[in-house]
């Protein structure tokens, strides 16, 4: 079956999609992106994802003129044409073609791409048995200007994922150069201790995750004490529960860090409560 994409104002067959060899996203990784899910044909938290993309586009001086309604209509059309009700959605925005080599220029026509594909689900066993994490040997600079944006330059993430794979783990925890826990390669991280939910502060130089924010909102609505703090890896090792989040995996329990077992049961009571509340929000 022919798959369709949205590329620069047009919905076209995927096989007809062409991007210039001079596109800055291709040459320099000069772009940003968002990934999200649709549930029963409805994109989840689309407005929040687009708000984050607009903020980054403004900071990075990349033109992004489509309205939320424009993007929503194109996504809905792609969901129908690709017959993917429960879908993986990626919106990619490159600075486009032209300008000085390493200079920002917001007068360039950007490249905008939307892809809607059938979602590849995480193994259902992981939600019952938990993921294993390692602590990466690499440290993230606290002053790097990149990590608060969802940059399309993913070489660091690829290397970190390979590190986790070589050490037989599902994900890697990233520490910053102040030795505080920051996040994982493709997910935010939370711990639970004595009924309190804690996630690393944005001051650790991390992306402000949409699912991260949703979990904090669920905690507030459910009267579960929750906060954003600076903490070191020992706090994770001594936690009652640990879980990670992103828009594709939702809420994923963690059962092991390095050679240490986490918690007495998987998922833990708070994690399980949050998983259920999140599913209610998505309509699953």
N, C-alpha and C positions, 0 to 999 in steps of 0.2 A: 504494500500500500504506500502511495506517495505521502511523504511527510512534508509539512509546510513550516516555514519560518517567517518572521517579520524582519525585514532588513531595509532600513532607510526609507520609510514611508510606504513600503509595499509588502504584501503577503505573497510569497512566492514558494515554489517547490524547493525543498532543502538542497537538491542537487543543482539548482540554478543560483545558489548564493555565492557571490564573489566579493571579496574584500581586496582593496588595492594593496600591492606589494609595498607601497609607500605609507600604508596606514601606521600611525604611531603606536597603536595598540600592538600590532604585529612586531614592529621594529624595536620598541622600547618597553613594552608592557605598560604603556601610558594610557591607562583606562581603569575603570571601576566596574563592579558587577554586583548583582543581587541574586540570590537563589531562594526560592520559596516553594511551597506546595499548594496544590488545589485539592480540596476535599469535595467529592460529589459535584465537581465542576465549578467550585467556588474558590478563587485564590484566597489564601489565609494571610491576614495581616498585610495585604498589598499596600495600603496607604502608609503603614509604618516603614516598609521596605523602601518605598519611593521617597519618603521624607529623608531617610538616611542617605539615599543615593543623591538627592538634591543637595543636601548639606555638603557631601564630599565633592560633588561637581562644582559647587560654588567655591569651596576652599581651594580646589585644584584648577579652577578657571577652565572647566570643560563645559561647553554649551549643552544644555538639556532643556529643550523647549516644549516637550510633550506634556500635556496635562495628565493628571491621574486618570481622568475619564478616557483620554486617548489610549493610554497604556492598558487600562482595564478592558476596553473594547477589543483591542488587538489580541490580548491574551484570551478573552472569551471566544473570539473567532478561531484562534489556533486550537483551543481545547476542543471545539466542535469539529474542525477540519481534521485534526489528528486523532479524534475519537479517544481522547485521554482525559477522563473525568478526574481520576486520582493521579495527578501529574506532578512531574518535576518541572519547574519553571525557572529559566535563567534569563535575566535582563543584563546585557553587556553594553557598556557605553565607552567607546574609545574616543580619544581626542580627535581622531580623523587624520586626514592627509594634509601635510603642509606645515608651515611655520619653521622657526629656527630649530636646529637639531635637538637641543636640550633646553629649550626655552618654552615657557608657558605662553599660550596665545589662545584667548577665548573667542577669536574671530574666525576660527577654523570650523568648517562643517563637520560635526562629529559623525561617527559611525554608531548606529543604534541597532542592536540585534536582540530579538526575543525568540527563545526556543522553548517549546513545550513538548515534553517527552513522557512516555510512561514511567512512573516512578519505580526505581529499583529499591525494594524494601530492604532494610536491615534484617538480618536473620532474627526471626521471632524468639529464638532461644536466648538471645542476648538480653532481652527484656526480663527474662526470668532468672538468668544465671549471671548477668552482669558482664561488663567489659573489663579487660586488663589494661593497665596503663604503665608506662615507664616514665622516668624523669629524664628528659632530654639532656644530653651533655652540652648542648649549645645554650647560650644565654642571650636574652633579648635586651637591646639597649633601651634604657628608660627614656632617652631623648630622641629616638628615631621618629621621624614625622610620618611614617608609612602606616603603622599598625592600627591607627584609629580609623583608617579607611579600608574598605573592602577592595583592595587593589587587584588588578588582573595579573600582576607580576607575582606568580605563585611558586617561584623556584625554591625559596626558603621552605615553604610548606611541603614541597615534593621531597626535599632532602630530609625533613623531619619525619615525614611519613615513612620514608625508606628506613630511617633509623629505628622506628617503632617496629616495622616489619622484620628487620634483621634480629631484633630482640624479642620476637614472637609476641608482640603486644598489639592491641587494637589502636591505641592512641598514645600520644606523648604529651606529657605535661611540660609546659614551657615556663621556666623561671626567668625573671628579669635580672639585670646586672646588680640590683640591690638584694638579690636572693629571695625576693618575694614571689609567690605563685602568681602567674599572670593568667594563662588560659591553656587550652590544648590546641592542637594544630588546626582542627576544623570545628572546635566546640568551646563553649564556656564551661567552667567547672564550678561546682557547689559542694559544700560540706554541710553536714547536719550534726550538731552536738547538743545533747540535752534538749532536744526539741527546737533549737534555734538553727535557722538556715543562713548560711554565710557564703558570699561569692566575692572574688577579688574586686577591689576598687578599680574604677576606670583609670585611676592614677598609676596603675601598674603598666599602663600603655597597652591597652587592649581595645578590640572592637566592641562597640556597644551593641551586643547581640539582641536581636528582636525577641528570640525565645527566652533569653536571659531576662529581659524586661518583663515579658509575659509571666514568667515564673515568679518574679518579685511582686507583680500585681496580684497573682493568685494567692500568694502568701498573705498579702495585705487584706484581701477580701475574705480569706479563710481564718484570719487572726492568728496566723503562724508567725512568730517573731522572725524577722529576716533583715539582713543588712549587707552592706558592701564594706569590706575591710581589707587591710593589708595583713597577710599572714604567710607563714613559711611552710615548707613541705611537712614538717612535723605535725602541724595541725590536721593535715589530710590523713596522715598515717594513724593518728589517734582519734579520728572522727568516728561517730556512730554509723554514719552513712555518707557516701559520696556519689554524686551523679553528674553527668555532663549533658549539655543541651545544644541543639542547633535546629534549624527549621525543618531539616529533612529527617533527622532521627527523633525529634521531639525531646523527650526526657529519657535518658539512658542510665540505668544504675551501673555502678562500678563495684566490682567484687575483689579486685586485686590491684595493688600498686607495687611494682618491682616484685619482691618475694613476700610482700605483706598482704595478708587477707584483710579486707575491709568489712566491718560490720558483722552481726550475728546472723542476719537473714537478708536475702536478696529477692526483690527490692525491700529496703527498709520501710518502716511504717510511714514516715513522712514522704519519702520518695514515691511510694505507692499512692498515697493520697494526692500528691501533685500530678502524677501520671494520669490518674482518673479525672482530675479537674481539667487538665489540659485537653484530654479527649472530649470532654463535654463541650469545651469551647470550639473545637474543630467540627463538632457534629458527628464524630465517629461512633 
